[in-house]
Amino acid sequence: MNKTKAITVGVAAFWLLVLIGWHLYDPSTGFTEQVPGADNRPAGSSRKADEVVVGEYFMKYDDATEPEGFEGVWPGFRGADKDNKVKNAGLKLASGDFPVLWSFETGEGHAAPVIGKGRVFVLDYNEQLSSDALRCFNLETGKELWRRWYRVPMKRNHGFSRTIPALFENLVITISPEGYVMCCDQQTGDMLWTLDMKKQYESEIPFWYTGQCPLVQDGILVLAPAGKETLLCGVDAKTGEILWETPNEPGFKMSHSSVMPMTLGGKAQFVYIGVGGVCGVSAEKADQGKLLWSASKWQPSVVAPSPLQISNNQIFLVAGYGAGGALLQVDNAGGNWRAEIKDSYKADKGMSCEQQTPLQYEGMLITILPKDGGGMRERIACYNPGDLHRPIWTSAADERFGLGPFMMIDDKFLAFKEDGELYVYKVAAKSMQLLKKQRIMEEGIDAWGPMAYADGRLIVRDSKNVVCLKISE
């Protein structure tokens, strides 16, 4: 009995000592206090979970070869001269079907590529990674050379990316769906600078995301943030330094339209259609950024096409969703500018277009009429600038293109149906001749992104596929 009692007392004493030790033990013994900077994390990399760091990630593909022997360029939205035409290309169409050289898939969107001496640049959005990406490809092989991307969660709304990059010297400049501007080196992919239009200018991004394409003029990137205080701004394309800002006196908001360079009344200007009206801003060094004029009589709620200059003092305006077309006249009397709508009409009453911007060729205006364009809806139509109500000629009744893009190469008019079929016409003064048509996508969906051409290669896309064709002999 005494032995049992002794064992019981011993066990109790043991556990009492364990309990006392557990209370007296300090688990932090030997720990090193962490203070800011002690983990050697690079300055600025700490951020909130939802903070966007533009261009944060980069990948270069080692198995991709560099392009050689290419000199052609399609440097931005509507080409080098912003008229959607390739001049003096000497294009001799390949006989038979155009061969497909390569293709690749993208996230859902309508962002079209640019081409610079053998490199193809296109914006993309990866829905699984919730990331914007600028991707660079070899024009000859279609192999991806590099990509720079960053996380920015968004919800799908008829796709994501919509804008076309701008090439200037060794730079490629982009505007993302949420209005983030990024400038990278074309060869290396190195990021040089960024700008957040929402944060910098309190811009209100349009419902279907940013459709505005960057414009670089004489080394200056021209943007239309259409924010609380600033309507347009000029940015040094190489450094990202803001050079000038135009006060938003008219109170316009950002649209899907892009800024276009024009010379009106002998003065170089930047013309922009915003939500609320149209404006002209000086592009000349003496007063660059000065608001010259604005007009608010014509103000569709949604605008995708860009303004088109059709004479020394006239601009053709067009928008979808029933807005139709309008003719704006801009006059200058001793420095006093005046802008006045001379004509406006619904889509079924004259020249109009819903998503693309019409083009000029040999004194004619060519467009694809919108879906609310009456009996000629979705057909190619040609007009005299002096009569925007009666077409000179149209495509055949069974040749309808929806919201698809179009462009001119020499005297060839190329139109891409929104279901992925390519048509090529030869244009004359009073008619056009169908030269060939070819289905590119078997089941093309929403082929709305503009086409790009250089070095005998035509690049087209639908909502999820980019395809390169060899169209020259």
C-alpha positions in Angstrom: 0.0 0.0 0.0 2.9 2.3 0.8 4.5 1.4 -2.5 1.3 2.3 -4.4 1.0 5.5 -2.6 4.6 6.5 -3.4 4.0 5.8 -7.1 0.9 7.9 -7.1 2.6 10.8 -5.4 5.6 10.6 -7.8 3.4 10.7 -10.9 1.4 13.6 -9.5 4.6 15.5 -8.7 5.9 14.8 -12.3 2.9 16.2 -13.9 2.9 19.1 -11.5 6.4 20.0 -12.6 5.4 19.6 -16.3 2.5 22.0 -15.8 4.7 24.5 -14.0 7.3 24.3 -16.7 4.7 24.8 -19.4 3.6 28.0 -17.8 7.1 29.3 -17.3 8.4 28.4 -20.9 8.8 31.4 -23.3 8.3 30.1 -26.9 9.8 33.3 -28.3 13.3 32.5 -27.0 15.8 32.6 -29.9 13.4 34.5 -32.2 14.8 37.6 -34.1 12.5 40.6 -34.3 11.5 41.5 -37.8 11.6 45.2 -38.7 10.8 46.9 -42.1 13.6 46.2 -44.6 15.0 43.2 -42.7 13.7 40.7 -45.2 15.6 42.5 -48.1 12.3 42.9 -50.1 12.8 45.4 -52.9 11.4 48.8 -52.2 7.8 49.4 -53.4 7.0 45.7 -53.8 4.7 45.6 -50.7 1.1 46.4 -51.7 -2.5 45.7 -50.9 -4.0 42.5 -52.3 -6.1 44.4 -54.9 -3.5 46.9 -55.9 -2.5 46.7 -59.6 1.2 46.7 -60.5 1.3 47.4 -64.2 3.8 45.2 -66.1 4.8 43.3 -63.0 5.7 40.0 -64.6 7.8 39.1 -67.7 8.6 36.0 -69.6 11.0 35.5 -72.5 10.7 32.3 -74.6 14.2 30.9 -75.2 13.1 28.6 -78.1 11.8 31.4 -80.2 14.0 32.8 -83.0 14.4 36.5 -83.8 12.8 37.7 -87.0 15.2 38.6 -89.9 14.8 40.4 -93.2 11.5 42.3 -92.5 11.2 46.0 -93.0 7.4 46.6 -93.2 5.4 48.3 -90.5 1.8 48.7 -89.5 2.6 50.9 -86.5 -0.8 51.6 -84.9 -4.5 52.1 -85.2 -5.4 52.8 -88.9 -1.8 52.5 -90.0 1.0 54.9 -90.4 -1.1 57.8 -91.8 -4.2 57.1 -89.7 -6.2 56.5 -92.9 -6.5 52.7 -92.8 -4.6 52.5 -96.2 -1.4 50.9 -97.4 0.0 52.9 -100.3 2.5 51.8 -102.9 2.6 48.3 -101.6 2.8 46.8 -105.1 0.6 44.1 -103.9 0.2 41.2 -106.4 -2.4 38.9 -105.0 -1.4 35.2 -104.6 -3.3 32.9 -106.8 -5.7 30.4 -105.2 -6.4 30.5 -101.5 -4.2 32.6 -99.3 -2.1 30.2 -97.3 -2.3 30.4 -93.5 1.2 30.8 -92.1 0.4 30.6 -88.5 -2.3 31.2 -85.8 -2.6 31.4 -82.1 -5.4 31.6 -79.5 -6.2 34.5 -77.3 -8.5 35.3 -74.4 -11.9 36.7 -75.6 -11.5 40.1 -77.1 -11.1 42.4 -80.1 -7.6 43.9 -79.6 -5.9 44.0 -83.0 -2.1 43.6 -83.7 0.5 46.0 -84.9 3.6 44.9 -87.0 7.1 46.4 -86.7 9.9 44.9 -88.8 9.1 41.3 -88.2 7.5 41.6 -84.8 3.8 41.4 -84.0 2.4 42.9 -80.9 -1.0 42.3 -79.5 -2.8 42.9 -76.2 -4.5 39.9 -74.5 -6.4 39.0 -71.4 -6.0 35.7 -69.6 -9.2 35.1 -67.8 -7.9 32.2 -65.7 -5.0 34.3 -64.4 -7.1 37.6 -64.4 -4.2 39.2 -66.2 -3.6 41.8 -68.9 -0.7 40.8 -71.2 1.3 42.5 -74.0 2.5 39.6 -76.2 5.2 39.8 -78.9 5.4 37.3 -81.8 7.7 36.5 -84.7 6.0 37.6 -87.9 7.6 34.8 -89.9 7.0 31.8 -87.6 4.2 32.9 -85.3 6.3 31.9 -82.3 5.9 34.0 -79.1 9.1 35.9 -78.3 8.1 37.5 -75.0 5.1 38.7 -72.9 4.7 41.2 -70.1 1.7 40.9 -67.9 0.1 41.9 -64.6 -2.9 40.9 -62.5 -6.1 43.0 -62.9 -9.3 41.2 -62.2 -12.2 42.1 -64.5 -15.6 40.8 -65.5 -16.2 39.7 -69.1 -18.3 42.2 -71.1 -18.3 41.2 -74.8 -14.7 40.1 -74.2 -11.9 42.1 -72.6 -9.0 43.7 -74.6 -10.0 46.1 -77.4 -7.2 48.5 -78.2 -4.3 48.5 -80.6 -0.7 49.3 -79.5 1.3 52.1 -81.0 4.9 51.7 -82.2 7.4 54.6 -82.1 11.1 54.1 -82.7 12.1 51.2 -80.4 9.0 51.6 -78.2 5.6 49.8 -78.0 2.9 51.6 -76.1 -0.5 50.1 -75.0 -3.7 51.1 -73.2 -5.3 48.3 -71.2 -9.1 47.7 -70.8 -9.0 49.5 -67.5 -7.0 52.5 -68.8 -3.5 51.5 -67.7 -0.9 52.9 -70.1 2.4 50.9 -70.5 5.5 51.6 -72.5 8.0 48.8 -73.3 11.1 48.2 -75.4 10.1 46.4 -78.6 13.1 44.0 -78.6 13.7 43.2 -75.0 10.3 43.7 -73.5 11.8 45.9 -70.7 9.1 48.1 -69.2 10.1 51.8 -69.4 7.2 53.7 -67.7 3.5 53.4 -66.9 0.5 55.7 -66.3 -2.8 55.0 -64.6 -5.5 57.3 -66.2 -8.0 56.4 -63.5 -5.7 57.4 -60.7 -4.0 60.3 -62.4 -7.0 61.9 -64.0 -10.1 60.3 -62.4 -11.1 58.9 -65.8 -14.4 57.0 -66.0 -13.7 53.9 -68.0 -16.5 53.2 -70.6 -19.0 50.4 -70.1 -17.3 48.1 -72.6 -13.8 49.0 -71.3 -11.2 51.2 -73.0 -11.5 51.3 -76.8 -9.2 54.3 -77.3 -6.0 53.5 -79.1 -2.8 55.4 -78.3 -1.6 58.0 -80.7 2.0 59.0 -81.0 2.7 62.3 -82.9 6.3 63.7 -83.2 7.4 61.8 -80.1 4.4 62.8 -78.0 1.8 60.3 -76.8 -1.6 61.9 -77.0 -4.3 60.5 -74.7 -7.9 61.4 -74.0 -8.4 60.6 -70.3 -11.5 62.9 -70.3 -11.3 63.0 -66.6 -12.6 65.3 -63.9 -10.1 68.1 -64.8 -8.3 67.0 -67.9 -9.7 66.4 -71.4 -6.6 65.5 -73.4 -2.9 65.3 -72.4 0.5 65.0 -74.1 3.1 62.6 -72.7 6.7 62.3 -73.7 6.7 58.8 -75.4 10.2 58.0 -74.2 10.1 59.1 -70.6 6.4 59.2 -69.6 6.7 62.9 -68.5 3.5 64.8 -68.9 4.1 67.7 -71.2 0.7 69.4 -71.5 -2.8 69.0 -70.3 -6.1 70.3 -71.8 -8.6 71.4 -69.2 -11.9 69.6 -69.5 -14.0 72.7 -69.9 -16.7 70.9 -72.0 -17.1 68.2 -69.3 -16.8 65.3 -71.8 -16.3 61.7 -70.6 -14.2 59.0 -72.1 -15.7 57.2 -75.1 -14.5 54.2 -77.1 -13.3 56.5 -79.9 -9.6 57.4 -80.5 -7.9 60.8 -81.0 -7.2 61.6 -84.6 -4.6 64.1 -86.0 -6.1 66.6 -88.5 -5.2 70.0 -90.1 -8.3 72.1 -90.1 -8.3 75.7 -91.4 -4.5 75.4 -91.8 -3.9 74.5 -88.2 -2.7 71.1 -86.9 -5.1 69.7 -84.3 -6.1 66.6 -82.3 -9.8 65.8 -82.7 -11.7 63.7 -80.3 -15.3 62.5 -80.0 -16.1 62.1 -76.3 -19.3 61.2 -74.5 -20.9 64.7 -74.6 -19.5 66.0 -77.9 -16.5 66.7 -80.2 -13.5 68.9 -79.6 -10.3 70.1 -81.3 -7.1 70.7 -79.4 -4.0 72.5 -80.9 -1.2 70.2 -82.0 1.2 73.0 -82.7 4.2 73.8 -80.5 3.2 77.4 -79.9 0.0 76.5 -78.1 0.0 72.8 -77.9 -2.8 71.4 -75.8 -5.0 74.5 -76.1 -8.7 73.8 -76.5 -9.6 75.5 -79.8 -13.3 74.5 -80.2 -15.9 72.1 -79.0 -19.4 71.1 -80.2 -22.1 69.4 -78.1 -25.1 69.3 -80.4 -24.2 65.8 -81.7 -23.5 63.5 -78.6 -24.4 59.8 -78.9 -24.3 57.9 -75.7 -21.9 55.3 -77.2 -19.2 56.1 -79.8 -16.7 53.6 -81.2 -15.6 55.0 -84.7 -13.1 57.8 -84.8 -13.7 61.2 -86.5 -12.8 61.4 -90.2 -11.7 64.5 -91.9 -13.2 64.8 -95.4 -12.3 68.4 -96.4 -10.3 71.4 -95.3 -12.9 72.3 -92.7 -15.3 69.3 -92.5 -15.3 66.2 -90.3 -17.6 63.2 -90.7 -18.9 61.8 -87.5 -20.5 58.4 -87.1 -21.7 56.2 -84.2 -23.9 53.1 -83.7 -27.0 52.3 -81.7 -29.2 54.4 -83.9 -27.0 57.6 -83.8 -26.3 57.5 -87.6 -24.0 60.1 -89.1 -23.3 63.8 -88.9 -21.3 66.5 -90.8 -19.3 68.9 -88.6 -17.9 72.1 -90.1 -15.1 73.9 -88.3 -14.2 77.5 -89.2 -11.6 80.0 -88.0 -12.2 83.7 -88.3 -9.1 85.6 -86.9 -8.4 83.0 -84.2 -12.1 82.6 -83.2 -13.0 79.0 -83.9 -16.5 77.8 -84.5 -17.8 74.3 -84.9 -21.3 73.7 -86.2 -23.2 70.5 -87.1 -24.3 71.1 -90.7 -26.2 67.8 -91.2 -27.2 64.8 -89.1 -29.4 61.8 -89.9 -30.3 58.3 -88.8 -28.4 55.2 -90.0 -31.0 54.3 -92.7 -30.9 57.8 -94.2 -27.2 58.0 -95.3 -23.6 57.1 -94.8 -23.0 55.5 -91.4 -21.1 52.8 -89.6 -21.4 51.2 -86.2 -18.0 50.1 -85.0 -15.4 50.7 -87.7 -14.2 54.1 -89.1 -15.0 54.8 -92.8 -12.1 55.5 -95.1 -11.4 57.7 -98.1 -10.1 56.6 -101.5 -9.7 58.6 -104.6 -12.2 61.2 -103.5 -14.7 58.6 -102.3 -15.9 57.6 -98.9 -16.3 53.8 -98.2 -18.0 52.2 -95.3 -20.0 49.2 -94.1 -23.5 50.2 -93.2 -24.7 49.2 -89.7 -27.4 46.7 -88.9 -30.0 49.5 -88.6 -29.1 50.8 -92.0 -32.3 49.9 -93.7 -32.4 47.8 -96.9 -28.6 48.2 -97.5 -27.7 47.2 -93.9 -24.3 45.5 -93.4 -23.3 46.1 -97.1 -20.3 47.9 -98.3 -21.3 51.3 -99.6 -19.4 54.1 -101.4 -20.4 57.8 -101.2 -19.4 61.1 -102.7 -18.4 63.5 -99.8 -20.7 66.1 -101.3 -23.7 63.7 -100.9 -23.8 61.6 -97.8 -27.3 60.3 -98.4 -27.2 58.5 -101.7 -24.5 55.8 -102.4 -22.6 55.7 -105.6 -22.4 51.9 -105.4 -22.8 49.1 -102.9 -21.8 45.4 -102.6 -24.2 42.7 -103.7 -27.3 41.9 -101.7 -25.7 38.7 -100.4 -22.4 40.3 -99.4 -23.1 41.6 -95.9 -20.4 42.0 -93.3 -21.9 42.9 -90.0 -19.4 44.7 -87.7 -16.3 43.3 -89.5 -13.3 45.5 -90.4 -12.1 46.8 -93.7 -9.0 48.4 -95.2 -7.3 49.5 -98.5 -4.1 48.1 -99.9 -3.2 50.0 -103.1 -6.5 49.7 -105.1 -7.7 46.6 -103.3 -10.5 46.9 -100.7 -10.3 44.1 -98.1 -13.4 43.4 -96.0 -13.6 40.7 -93.2 -17.0 39.4 -92.4 -17.7 39.1 -88.7 -18.1 35.3 -89.1 -14.5 35.0 -90.4 -14.7 35.2 -94.2 -12.4 37.5 -96.2 -13.4 39.4 -99.3 -11.1 41.2 -101.7 -12.4 43.8 -104.2 -10.8 46.0 -106.8 -12.2 49.5 -106.5 -13.1 51.8 -109.4 -14.8 55.2 -109.6 -18.3 53.9 -110.1 -18.1 50.2 -109.1 -16.1 47.6 -107.4 -15.2 44.1 -108.6 -15.0 41.0 -106.4 -11.6 39.3 -106.9 -11.8 36.6 -104.4 -13.3 35.4 -101.1 -12.0 32.9 -98.7 -13.2 31.5 -95.4 -10.5 31.9 -92.8 -12.3 30.8 -89.6 -14.7 27.8 -90.0 -16.8 29.1 -87.2 -15.6 32.7 -86.7 -17.3 34.6 -83.9 -17.3 38.4 -83.6 -14.4 39.1 -86.0 -14.5 42.8 -85.2 -10.8 43.7 -84.6 -9.1 45.7 -87.3 -6.7 44.0 -89.8 -3.0 44.7 -90.1 -0.7 44.3 -93.1 3.0 44.4 -93.7 5.6 42.4 -95.9 2.9 40.7 -97.9 1.2 39.3 -94.7 -2.3 40.1 -93.6 -3.3 39.5 -89.9 -6.9 39.0 -89.0 -8.7 37.9 -85.9 -12.0 36.9 -84.4 -12.9 37.0 -80.7 -10.4 34.2 -79.8 -8.1 33.5 -82.7 -5.4 35.5 -84.5 -4.5 34.3 -88.0 -1.6 35.3 -90.4 -2.2 34.9 -94.1 0.3 35.3 -97.0 -1.7 37.3 -99.5 1.1 38.4 -101.9 2.8 36.3 -104.6 
